[in-house]
């Protein structure tokens, strides 16, 4: 296996925690394969999300595991590239993994068919093929959070509310990373432009997304929109903040989809004072005021350690915790359905489809995953930079579900 393979055998912290917790029989172990990007184009996410995932698994293992089963996590850095992602999946399959926690839109697109063939579910929270919300068409792919179609629809709803309740005659710019993920929401945005009566213009940012002065000038100097929706990731969100503000565009008229929305993005743009008014979309809560985060910190304290430094980027850290938690909930459902027996990948897939009113003590909206709906309803919140911090601007909401469902149906 190449040097990009990282084996996260639950992580050293988790192993230490297990010394304080129960012993597990060898056959009472279940494997999860986790793909990360710790060294690639979106490492700003992977270096926070993946430690958070390990932290939650360590917490559960320290308390007896899932229905008595220890969870072993094998982590591989896919560098946000497709070949390592395919290689990672094969390694996970060889190790008997019951879940492949996929990372990246190109990666999940390449793996959709393999997941089905191998009967191992894969998740793509907040990214990936929006059509995978349809569990009948994509039986082993689970978005488990708002897809790019749902995010695009929610962004239009937010813009409409901010502009007084009508978009008729307005102009909206869509500034996006020029790859399949960036292009995904365009079809829904075009539909909504027609039905809501606004003019949509799109502005593509070539990879790696660190140069967009020309696009910002085109938006602010020529198009002069009433609102800007951005869909950027990696290092590019911070660049968009600096460029739009530098050209005089008010950040109070900008909303970013979910990968342009973390503390790390704000800090890289010059800090919260610089980004005042900038709004961000979330599929998990922001900050540290959640019981599960308190429990993780208590675990660290019991080991004589400070809380993990990655929590400073709470947006991404909390998503990693959520991702681990919903994976373990699917495993729990599968074990219970089997009367305590060790579940197969196929049975864990069924367990994921039995997720009901899952909130993780308020960290996420009430998620209901069914055989038909692998997205969980497409819920989001908007948080706005205000007074030097993120402030919640909306409660959980969905938008234009009829339009999103039309696109889901049209792909089948």
N, C-alpha and C positions, 0 to 999 in steps of 0.2 A: 504494500500500500504506500502511496506517495507521502511526502512530508506534510501535505496539507491535511492529512488525517489527524484529528485530535480526538483522543479517547477520553470522554468525560464520564468516567465510571462513577456516576452520581456526584463527583467532584470531591476534592479533599475535605472541604467543609462538611459535606454530607457524610463522608466516612467517619469523620470525627464525631459528628452528631450521632451516628449509629453506635458508637462506643457507649454512649449514654442511653441508648434506646434498646429495643428488644433484639434478640438474635433471630435470624431467619434460616429456615431449612433451605438447602440448595434448590429444591424443586419449587420452593415458594418464591420465585423470582420471575418478574416480567420485564422484558426489554423494550425500551422506546429508542428509536433512532432520531436524532435531532440534527438537522442541518443548520449551520450558521454562516454568517459572513463576518468573520473577524479581521479579514485582511483585504477584502475587495472593495468595490466601488461604494458599497453601502455599509461599511464597517462601523459607521457612527451609530447604526442600529444594532448590529450583531454583537458588538462589544459590551452592550448593556442588556439586551434582551436575553442572551444566552445565559449569563450568570444568574439572572433573575429566575429563569426556568430551573436551573440547578438548585437555587435556594429553596424554591417551593417543594421540589421533589425531596430535598434533604429534610425539610420540615416534616413532610408526611412520613418519610421513612423513620425519622426519629420518634414518631408517635405510633409506630406499629405498622406502617405501610398502608396499602390499600387492601382492606379485608384480609390482612395478614400476609400479603405479598409485598416483598421488597421491590421497588422500582429501580432498575438499572438503566442509566441513560448513556448511550453512546453518541458522542458528538463528533461531527465532521464539518470542517470549514469548507464550504463549497465556493468561496471567493466570489459569490454572485455570478458564477459561470455554470453553463449547462453540463459539460462533460464531468466535472467533479460531482455534480448533483446526481447524475446517473450512476456514477461509481459508488457514491454514498449509499444510494438505495440498494444496490447489490450487496454491499457490505451489511447493511441492516437486515436484509432478507436472510443472509447467511447466519447472522447472529440470532435469528428467530424473533425479530422485532414485531410487535403487534401494531405499532403506529410509526409512520414516517412523518416527522414534523418538518415539512418542506420549507425552504426559504427562497423567495424570489418568484416573480411572475414568469419569466422565461423558463425557470426550473420546473414549476408546477405544470406548465403547459407541456413540457417534454415528458413529464412523468405520469400524466393523467391515465394513459392506457396501461402503463406498467403497474400502477397501483391496482387497477382493476384485475389485471391478469394474475397478480401475485396475492390478491385478496388481503392487502395491507392498506388501511385507510391513510390518506395524507391530508394535512390541513394547510390552508393558505389564508390565515386571518388578516383581513384588510387588504389583501392583494390577490393576484391571480385572475383566472378566467371567471368573469362575472356570471357567465352562463352556468357555471358549476353549482350555482344555487339550486338548480334542478337536480335533485338526487336520483331521479330515474335515468337521466341522461348521463350523469357522472356519479355512479353509485359509490365510488371509493374516494371521491374528492370532496372536502368539506371546507368551504370558506369560513364558517363559524363566526363571522363578523361582517359588517357592511362591505359589500363588494364595491368596485369602482363605479358601477352603474348606480348603486344606492347612494354612494358618496356624491356623485355628480348631481343627482336629483336633490339631495339635501343641500348642496351648495347653492343651487338655484333658489330653493325655498328660503334659505337664509338671506340671500341677496334681495329677494322679493320683499321679505319682511323689513329689511334694513332700508329699502328704498320706498317705503310707504305703502306696501301692499299691492303694487302693480308694477309689472315690467314692460307694459306696452310702450313702445317707442324708445325703450332704454337700450344701451349698448353694454354688452358683457364681453370681456376678453378672457380667453382661456390660455394660460401660459403653462406649457407642459414639457416634461422630459420626453425626448423623441425616441421612444421605444414602445413595445407593445403595451406595457403597463400605462404609459402616458397617454396613448391613443384610445385606450379602452372606454373612457367615459364619453367620447365625442358623439357617438350615435345618440345617446340619451340627451346630451346637451342640445344637439340639433333638433330633436323632437320637441324639446321644451321651448326652444327658441321659436319654433313655428306655432305652438299652442299658446305660449304666453306673450307672443308679439314683440320679442326683443331681438336685436341684431347680435349675432354671435360671430366673433372672429378668433381664430386659433393662432397661437404663436409657439412654434416648436423650438426647443432648446437642445442642441446636439449634445451627446455624451462627451465628456463626463459632467457636463452641466455647470461648469464654473465660469463660463463666459456668456453673459446675456445682456450686455450693454445695448447691443443693436435691437434686441427684442423689446427691452424696456423703453428705449427711445421711440420705437415704432408704436408701442402701446400708448405712451403718455403724450408724445408729440404729434402723432398722426391720427390714431384711432380715437383717443380721448374717451375711454369708456366710463360708464357710470359705476361699474364694479369689475373687479378682477378675481377670477378663480384660478388658483395655482395648483398644479399637481406635479410636484418635484420631490426628489429624494436624494439620499447621499449628502454631498456637500452643497447641492444646488439651492435648497430652500433659503439658506442664509444669504446667498448671493442675490436671490430675488428680492429679499427684504431690503438689502443695501441699495440695489439698483433702482427699485421702484421709489424708495424714499429719496434717493439722491436725485431723481428726476422730478421730484415734487409731487408725486402721487400720494394721496392720503392713505395710510395703512388701514384706517378704519373702513376702507372700501375694498379690502382684500380678505379673502378666506382661502385657506390652504386645505387641501384634502389631507388624509391622515398621516402621510409621511413627511409633511413639511411643518410639523407641529410640536417638536420636542424642545425641552430646555436647551439641549445642545445646539439646536438650530438657532435659537434666539441669542445664545451666548456668542456663537460664531458670527452673528450679524452685528455684534457690538454691544449686546446686553439688552435687558428688558427695558431700559430707558429709551434705547434706540428704536425698539419695536412696539412702542406704545400704540394700542389700537388694533394691532394685527390679530386676526381671528384664525383659529385652528380647529379642525374637526378631529374628534376622538371616538374610538370604539371601546375604550376602557377609561376609567376615571383618572384624574390627575392629582398628584400630591401624595401625602403619606397617611392621611386620616382614614385608613381602612383597617378593619380588624386583622386581615391576613398579613398586612405589612407589619403591624404591631407584633404578631406572633413570630414572624421571621426575625425581627429585631430582638425579641426575647430569646430566641434560639442562639443568636450571635452572643448576646450578653451572657448566657449560661456557659458559653465557651470562653468567656473573658475577652470578647472581641467587640469592636465598634460595629455599628450597622454598616452594611456594604456600601462602598463609595459610589457604586452604580446607581444608588437610589437618588442621587442628585439629579439624574436625568429620569425623573419619575414617570414621564409619559411612556417611555420605552420600557423601563423596568416593570411598570405595572402590566404592560402588555405581555411581557414574558411570564409573569406570575399567572395572569389569566390563561395564557396558552397552556401552561403546565396543568393548571387546575382543571380545565375542561377535558384535557386528555385523561387525567386520572379519574375524573367523574365518569367518562365513557368506560374506562377499565372497571371501575366499581360496579357500574350497571351490568357489565358483562359477567363479572364474577358472581354477582347476586343471581342473575338469570340462570347461571349454571350450578346453583346450589353450593357455591364455594369452590368449584372446580376451576382449573387453570384454563382461561379462555383462549381461543384462537384469534387470529387477526380478523376473520370474518365475524366472529362473535363480538369483538370489540367494536367493529363497524356498526353492528346492530345496537350495541350499548350507546354509541354516539347518537344514534337516531332516537334514543329514548331520553335525551336531555330535556328536562322540563323545568321551566321557571328557575333557571340557573342564574344567580346574581353575584355569587362570591361576596356575600355581605355588602352589596351595593357597589362593588368595583365595576361591574358590567350591567347592562340592561337585562331584564328578564329574558333569557335566551331559551327558545324552544326549537330544538332540532328534530326534524321528522324525516321519514324516508323521502318525502316530497320536497322539503325545504332544508337544504344543508347550510343555508346562510344564517338562519335564526331571526329573520325579520328585517334586517337592514337598519338597525338602530344606530344613531350617533348622538353625540353632544357637541356643542360648540363652546370652546373656551377662548377668551380674549385676553391679550396682554393689557393689564391695567394696574397702574400704581406699583410697578416693579414686580408683578407676579402674574400667573395665570388666574383669571377669574371666570367662573362658570357663567356662560351667557345664555344657555338654554338647558332645559331638561332633556332627557332622552326623547328623540323624535324620529319619525320616518317621513319620507316625502315622495309624492308622486308614485305610489306603489303600483298603480295601474300601468304607468308608462314602463317602469322597470320590469313588471311581469310580462308586458307585451314583448319586450326584447328577449326575455328568457324563453318565452314560448316560440318566438320566431326563429330561435337557433336550433329548435328540435325537429 
